[in-house]
Amino acid sequence: MVFMLFGMNALLRIRKRVFRQTQVVMAGIAGVDQSTWSRWERGVRSPTLEELGRVRSEAIRLQLPWDDAFFFTLSSKNKRQRATSQKRGADLTPQGGR
């Protein structure tokens, strides 16, 4: 299954709806400059997993409402494939039962 980063929309939503903070504050949390955070929101650049992890950790530390799905979505093609597999009764659990 392929996951795609939401890009600017997710980070903008996280900043405004979850943290309710400025780009300056969010950049500090992620360990980057405000201009870098702005580029992420505009989709010019993408954060690293480490930077995303810092944002996630801070939300959890502050006990803000959090869902890791904020960062990811299935592409339209993969949504259709998943729906088809589920209709067929396919087992989507990974090998080893996890």
N, C-alpha and C positions, 0 to 999 in steps of 0.2 A: 504494500500500500504506500502511495506517495503522498507526503504531506507538503503543503506549500505555506510559507510564511505570509501572514496577512499583509505585512508591510506597513505603510503609513497609517492605514485606518485602525489597525489593532493598537498600535502604540499611542495614537491620538486618543482612542477610546479609553485605554488603560490610564493614560495621564489625566484625562478630564473626568472620567466616571468612577474609576477605582481610587486613584490617589488624590484627585482634585488639587493638583499642583501645577506649577509653572514648568516650562521646559528647563529652566535653570536648576530647579530642585530635582527633577527627574534625571537630568544629566549627571548631577552629583551622585545620585543613587547608583546609576549605571557605571560611573567612573569615567565619564567622557565630558567633553565640552558641550555647551548649549548648542553650538552650531552643528555638532555631530548629531545630537538628538533631533534637531530640526530636519537634517538630511534624512534621518530614519523616517520621520513622520511624512515627509514628502516623497518617500520611496526612492530617493537618489542613492542611498546606501542602505546596507542591512547590518543590524547588530550581530555580534558573535553570540554563540551559545552562552559563553561566560557572562557577557553583558546582560543578556536576557535573564540569566540565572540570578544576577544581582537584583534585578527588578522584582523577580518572583520572590526571592528570599526576603526582601524588604516588605513586600505586601504581606507575606505570612507573618513576619516579625511584628508588624503593626496590626495584625489580625483584621486585615481588610478582606472583603469578599474576593476570593480568588478561584480561578479555574484555569488549568494549564491549556485548555482549549482556546483561551484568549489569543494565544500565539499561533495556532494552527487551524487549517481547514483542509478538507479534502477538495481536490480539484473536481470540476464537474464530471469529467470522465470517470474518475475513481468513485464518485458518489453513485453513478449509474452502475458501475461494475459491482460495487458493494451491495447495492439494492438487488441486483440480479442474483448474486451469490446467496443472499439471505433468503430470497424467494425459493431458491433451489434447496434450501436447508443446509447449505455448506457450513462446516465448522470453521469459524474464524479465529479460534483460539490458537496461539502459537504452539509450536512443537514443545513437548515437555509439560503441557498442561498449565502453563502460566498464563 
